[in-house]
Amino acid sequence: MYVPRLFQQEDPAALAGLITDHPLASLVTLGPAGLEMSPVPLLYDPAPRADAPHGILRGHLARANPQWQQFRPDIPALALFTGPNAYISPNWYPSKAEHGKAVPTWNYAVVEARGPLRIIEAPDELRQLLAELTALHEARQPHAWTLEDAPEDFIAAQLKAVVGVEILVQQLTGKWKMSQNRSEADRQGVAAHLDRPELLVR
């Protein structure tokens, strides 16, 4: 990902926050047919390890999805997380009225994680992963659902239909393109217009 210095986001807490708030990643791998992508919600453990200096991402794919069998293990996988983003009109810049030197753009925050991909098929490890994913996303529900709420034979069948994936994150890159290249007045103009919730893609 091309990241001009002005737009670099290097704060680990900010990067982890975007991943946590927007966990649906585009998981990209390279296989015999070229690039493959699957939308996958991923759990992020930012604790560094010797083989994963930027933590670990874990999720699952349908067993019927050929991506998990066809990826090249010698090529790092890429997980792209997209945060809030919005179209920016040049009409929002006070400077446009002064000199007209403005064009449309798009503001956004994204995090790119790269690292080797590991497949998880061991039933106990896979069940633990699904339990953790469920607990995370059910946490805001008034009555959180758990795997134990469903019949055991049904859960066993579901486990057979998926495989777990784990990315040992070697590289974590953040890009916050938030009009940092504009004047303070222009940034205020953008902020004022983005207070309109219909303009922001969440």
For each residue, the residues with C-beta under 8 A, 3 or more apart:
1: 110 112 173 175
2:
3: 7 8 173 174 175
4: 7 8
5: 8
6: 180 181
7: 3 4 175 176 177 178 180
8: 3 4 5 174 175 176
9: 14 15 109 111 174 175 176
10: 15 174
11: 14 15 174
12: 15 16 46 172
13: 16 17
14: 9 11 17 18 174 176
15: 9 10 11 12 18 19 111 172 174
16: 12 13 19 20 44 46 55
17: 13 14 20 21
18: 14 15 21 22 81 83 109 110 111 174
19: 15 16 22 23 25 42 44 57 81 111 113
20: 16 17 23 44
21: 17 18 83
22: 18 19 81 82 83
23: 19 20 41 42 43 44 81 136 137
24: 39 40 41 81
25: 19 39 40 41 42 57 59 79 80 81 113
26: 37 38 39 79 80 82
27: 37 38 39 40 42 59 61 67 77 78 79 165
28: 35 36 37 77 78 79 80
29: 35 36 67 70 71 72 75 77 78 117
30: 34 35 36 71 72 75
31: 34 35 36 66 67 70 71 72
32: 70
33: 36 70
34: 30 31
35: 28 29 30 31
36: 28 29 30 31 33 66 67 70 71
37: 26 27 28
38: 26 27 61 65 67
39: 24 25 26 27
40: 24 25 27 59 60 61 79 165
41: 23 24 25 59 133 137
42: 19 23 25 27 57 58 59 79 167
43: 23 57 58 59 129 132 133 136
44: 16 19 20 23 55 56 57
45: 55 56 57 58
46: 12 16 54 55
47: 55 56
48: 52 53 54 55
49: 52 53 55 56 168
50: 53
51: 168
52: 48 49 55 56 115 168 169 170
53: 48 49 50 169 170
54: 46 48 113 115 169 170 171 172
55: 16 44 45 46 47 48 49 52 169 172
56: 44 45 47 49 52 166 167 168 169
57: 19 25 42 43 44 45 79 113 115 166 167 169
58: 42 43 45 120 129 132 133 164 165 166 167
59: 25 27 40 41 42 43 129 133 164 165
60: 40 120 126 129 130 133 162 163 164 165
61: 27 38 40 65 67 68 162 163 165
62: 65 161 162
63: 68 160 161 162 163
64: 161
65: 38 61 62 68
66: 31 36 69 70
67: 27 29 31 36 38 61 70 71
68: 61 63 65 71 119 163 165
69: 66
70: 29 31 32 33 36 66 67
71: 29 30 31 36 67 68 75 77 117
72: 29 30 31 75
73: 116 117
74:
75: 29 30 71 72
76: 114 115 116 117 170 171
77: 27 28 29 71 114 115 116 117 165 167
78: 27 28 29 112 113 114
79: 25 26 27 28 40 42 57 112 113 114 167
80: 25 26 28 110 111 112 113
81: 18 19 22 23 24 25 110 111 112 113
82: 22 26 85 108 109 110
83: 18 21 22 108 109 110 111
84: 108 109 200 201 202
85: 82 106 107 108 109 200 201
86: 106 107 108 194 199 200 201
87: 104 106 199
88: 92 104 105 106 107 179 190
89: 92 104 193
90: 93 96 102 103 104
91: 96
92: 88 89 186 189 190 192 193
93: 90 96 102 182 185 186 189 190
94: 97 98 185 186 189
95: 98 99 101 102 182 183 185 186
96: 90 91 93 99 100 101 102
97: 94
98: 94 95
99: 95 96
100: 96
101: 95 96
102: 90 93 95 96
103: 90
104: 87 88 89 90
105: 88
106: 85 86 87 88 177
107: 85 86 88 177 178 179 190
108: 82 83 84 85 86 175 177
109: 9 18 82 83 84 85 174 175 176 177 178
110: 1 18 80 81 82 83 174 175
111: 9 15 18 19 80 81 83 172 173 174 175
112: 1 78 79 80 81 171 172 173 174 175
113: 19 25 54 57 78 79 80 81 167 169 171 172 173
114: 76 77 78 79 167 169 170 171 172 173
115: 52 54 57 76 77 167 168 169 170 171
116: 73 76 77 167 168 170
117: 29 71 73 76 77 165 166 167
118: 165 166 167 168
119: 68 163 164 165 166
120: 58 60 125 126 129 163 164 165 166
121: 126 163 164
122: 125 126
123: 126 127 159
124: 127 128
125: 120 122 128 129 164
126: 60 120 121 122 123 129 130 159 162 163 164
127: 123 124 130 131 147 155 159
128: 124 125 131 132
129: 43 58 59 60 120 125 126 132 133 164
130: 60 126 127 133 134 147 159 162
131: 127 128 134 135 146 147
132: 43 58 128 129 135 136
133: 41 43 58 59 60 129 130 136 137
134: 130 131 137 138 145 146 147
135: 131 132 138 139 144 146
136: 23 43 132 133 139
137: 23 41 133 134
138: 134 135 141 144 145 146
139: 135 136 144
140:
141: 138 144 145
142:
143:
144: 135 138 139 141
145: 134 138 141 149
146: 131 134 135 138 149
147: 127 130 131 134 150 155
148:
149: 145 146
150: 147 154 155
151: 154 155
152: 155 156
153: 156 157
154: 150 151 157 158
155: 127 147 150 151 152 158 159
156: 152 153 159 160
157: 153 154 160 161
158: 154 155 161 162
159: 123 126 127 130 155 156 162
160: 63 156 157
161: 62 63 64 157 158
162: 60 61 62 63 126 130 158 159
163: 60 61 63 68 119 120 121 126
164: 58 59 60 119 120 121 125 126 129
165: 27 40 58 59 60 61 68 77 117 118 119 120
166: 56 57 58 117 118 119 120
167: 42 56 57 58 77 79 113 114 115 116 117 118
168: 49 51 52 56 115 116 118
169: 52 53 54 55 56 57 113 114 115 172
170: 52 53 54 76 114 115 116
171: 54 76 112 113 114 115
172: 12 15 54 55 111 112 113 114 169
173: 1 3 111 112 113 114
174: 3 8 9 10 11 14 15 18 109 110 111 112
175: 1 3 7 8 9 108 109 110 111 112
176: 7 8 9 14 109 180
177: 7 106 107 108 109 180
178: 7 107 109 187
179: 88 107 182 186 187 190
180: 6 7 176 177 187
181: 6
182: 93 95 179 186 187 190
183: 95 186 187
184: 187 188
185: 93 94 95 188 189
186: 92 93 94 95 179 182 183 189 190
187: 178 179 180 182 183 184 190 191
188: 184 185 191 192
189: 92 93 94 185 186 192 193
190: 88 92 93 107 179 182 186 187 193 194
191: 187 188 194 195
192: 92 188 189 195
193: 89 92 189 190 196 199
194: 86 190 191 199 200
195: 191 192
196: 193 199 200
197: 200
198:
199: 86 87 193 194 196
200: 84 85 86 194 196 197
201: 84 85 86
202: 84
